[in-house]
Amino acid sequence: MEAYLPFSQDNLWYEIWPELALAVGSLVVLGVNLFSKSDSKTGFSGVLAICFQAGLLVFHLFDYLAWHHTFDRITFSGMLSHGIQGDVMRSFFLLASLLVSLIGHRYILKHSLRIGEFHHLVMLASAGLMLLCQSSHFLMLFVALECVALCFYALVAFNRESAKSLEAGIKYLIFGALSSSFLLFGIVLLYGVGANPEVWGASFPGSEARDALSFDYLGDLIRENPDHLLLRTGIVLIIAGIAFKIGAAPFQIWVPDVYHGSPMPITAFLSVSSKAAGFFVLLNLVNGPFAGAKDFLLPLLGFVATFTIFFGNLAACAQRNIKRMLGLSGVAHAGYLLVAIMASLIFPGDSDRAVWVLFFYMFVYLIASFSVFGVMSLADLKDDNEHEFADYENLARKHPLFGFALVCGIGSLAGIPPFAGFISKLLLVSVAVEAGLYFSLAAMIIGVVISIYYYFGWVREITFHPRPIVKDDEPKHDPWNKLSEIGVIKFVLITLTVVSLVFGIWQGPFGDTF
């Protein structure tokens, strides 16, 4: 029993209290929904979930900012690594989960779907995302990733009355399984090389006593053997698996179809949280176990980033369906963020600036995305998947507040001053210049210019007068005639818009960090 004492003492459960609280809260919400006969009408479990997540977010912010100062520590025998970056990522996913629940609450009630199960899956997926981004062991990483994937498979196909939602769920399941296969195959290759004492017993002393799936051990192994073929193959397969999750080319084929068919709040969830988790994991790997293969990784990531930027922007130009367009523009944003990943790899001793630029970009992307999806969720369309540019004709005149919030969100995504998206792209440009990534920088600037075409095509529909009315026997449906139950969403949209404008003019402590 004494041999197992250090292991049990290292299981510090209080270190993952936000994840445990979120998981327990999801079970409570599910139980309330199960035993309440009127919950489908009143939506009490949804309100409970929203209040719980808001309280948890506030408590967590006070906990690591005021009460317990963050420091780096390892728990669960090296499975998890905690620190300031982990706490920032926790805040990110808690905020995203809260906003998804706010948008989703109205959507679920409107479509008479199961409200308890929806919020349960959103909260459980967010807890998994928080653990995923703090993983320092490939076993923990894969288990957390599959927990998240299982939640998303159900959420994408949550609207059982929509054939497109079910189709999107099937496609996401197939491509998600394929990406997991790539990732698992890469992990197995790294483990097979690292755990073989006949290969590394003499040249890599002490390998028999170390965990061949831990980031620390694999980092030492790759640093000593950067040219080993199997190690490089494993790295490529793992990055390919993550590229599926973030929607990076050439693994982005699922993005427009899944975004198109998913329920609106889940499209926002995929666009923000799923993408952010992929980048946080990639950042941990590139600056951790894969840092020794820098000379091999840089050209690989450079090619993927450039291809992703051009494909996402050019493909989005041809789209008239807004959800598909936003999905493809998200592909382009993935290319921009890969530039920050490359910069952090070039300056390993001074990588904090690139890392915090990446974090700032993701928070700005969260604010802009939820501004856009929040307004889109208010449209009363016959088919929630078919958001066309024409549906937003003259929205700024009909509803100035929602039109203004939507234009601000689009402007931030496009990187237009004075919105926060402009500052985030400007910081990304400065990081790329310092790192000497001139080719990727040129691709990024060209991509931003191209994106203005399709973003401002949408803005034109929102702000300008509608086209001349053509007489038709069938009256045209106006999706903005009736807006109900929007008090909280209105407050959220105003808050997000103000934050975007403030960060676009004054970055405060963030500016000091950069």
C-alpha positions, 0 to 999 in steps of 0.5 A, a space after each residue: 500500500 505504501 508504494 501507491 501513497 505518492 500516487 494517491 497524494 498527487 490526486 488533488 481534486 480541488 485543483 479541478 474544482 471548476 470542471 467538477 462543479 460544471 460536471 455536477 451542475 450538468 447532472 443537477 440540471 438534467 435531474 431537474 428536467 427529468 423530475 419536473 413535469 412542466 419544465 418543457 414549458 417553463 424552461 426552469 432547468 435552462 434558467 438554472 443552468 444559465 444562473 449556475 454558469 454565470 455564478 461559476 464564472 464570476 466565482 472562478 474569476 475572483 478565485 484566481 485573480 483575487 483569492 488564490 494567485 495562480 502558479 504552475 503545478 502538476 497534478 494527477 501524476 503528470 496527467 494535468 498541468 495547471 497555471 495562468 494559461 490554464 486559468 485563462 482557458 477555463 475563463 474562456 470556456 466558461 464564458 463561451 458555455 454561458 453565451 451558448 446556453 443563453 442563445 440556446 435557451 430561446 432556441 430550444 423553447 422555440 423549437 420545443 426540444 429537450 431543454 435539460 439534455 441540451 444544457 447538460 451536454 453544453 456544460 459537460 462538453 465545456 468541462 471536457 474542453 477545460 480538462 483537454 487544454 490542461 492535459 500534459 499526458 496523451 492518455 488524458 488528452 485523448 480521453 478528454 477529447 473523446 468526451 468532448 466529441 461525444 457531446 458534440 456529436 449529439 449537439 450537432 444533431 440535436 434538432 431531430 425534426 430537421 433533416 439537415 441537422 441529422 445529416 450534419 450530425 452524421 457527417 460530423 460523426 464520420 469526420 470526427 471519428 476519422 480525426 480521432 483515428 489520425 490522432 490515436 495512430 500518431 499517439 501510438 507511434 510515439 508510444 511505440 518508439 518511446 516505450 521500446 527499451 531495445 531502441 532507446 535503452 542505451 542511447 537514452 538512459 532511464 527511458 524504462 522508468 519513465 512514462 512514454 505518453 507524458 509530454 515531458 518524456 516525449 519532449 526529451 525524446 524528440 529533442 534528442 532524435 528530431 530526425 527519426 522517421 517514426 517520430 516525425 510520422 507520429 507528429 504529422 498524424 497528431 497535427 492532422 487530427 488536431 487540424 480536423 478539429 480546428 478546420 484547417 485546410 486540407 482537413 476543413 471539408 466538414 466545416 460548411 456542411 456541419 455549420 449549415 445543418 447544426 442548430 444556431 447555438 451549436 454552430 456558435 459553440 463549434 465556431 468558438 469553443 471547439 476551434 479554441 480548444 484545438 488551438 490551445 492543445 496545438 499550442 501546448 504540443 508545439 511549445 512542449 513535446 514537439 518543440 524539438 522538431 521545430 525545423 520540421 514543424 515550421 515549414 509544415 505549419 507554414 504551408 497549412 496556414 497559407 493554404 488555409 487562409 486562401 482556401 477559407 477566404 476564396 471559398 467564402 466569397 462564393 457563398 450566399 448562405 450565411 452559416 456556410 459563409 461564417 464556417 468558411 471564414 472561420 477556416 480563414 481565421 484558423 489560418 491566421 491563428 496558425 501564424 501565432 503558433 508558428 511565432 511561438 515556436 520560433 521564439 521559445 524563450 520569448 514565446 509569451 508574447 505570441 501566446 498572449 496574442 493568440 489568447 487575445 485573438 481568441 477572446 476577440 473572436 469569441 466576442 465578435 462571433 457571439 455578437 453575430 450569432 446572437 443576432 442571427 438567433 433572433 431571426 424568425 425564419 421558416 428554416 433556421 439553417 437557411 440564413 441568406 443575405 436577403 433576410 437581413 435587408 435593411 435590418 439597421 432601419 427596422 431594429 437599429 440596436 440589433 443592426 448595430 450589434 451585427 455590423 459591429 460583430 461583422 466589422 470585428 471579424 473583418 478586422 476593421 477599426 475601431 473594433 477589437 478585431 482590428 487590434 487583434 489582427 494588428 498584434 498578429 501582424 507585429 508578431 509575424 514581423 518579429 518572427 520573420 514570417 513574411 510569406 505567411 504575413 503576406 498571405 494573412 494581409 491578402 486574406 484580410 483584404 479578400 474577406 472584406 468583400 464577403 463581410 461587407 456584402 452582408 453589411 450592405 444588406 443590413 444597412 442599405 435600403 432594400 431592393 425595389 419591391 417586385 410584385 408577387 402574389 405571395 407576400 414575402 416573409 419578414 423574419 424581423 416582424 416579431 421579436 419576443 423574449 429578447 431582454 437578456 439577449 439584448 443586454 448580452 449583445 449590448 455588452 459584447 458590442 461595448 467590449 468590442 469597441 472598448 478593446 478596439 480603442 483601449 486595451 488596458 493591461 492587455 496592451 501592456 502585455 503585448 
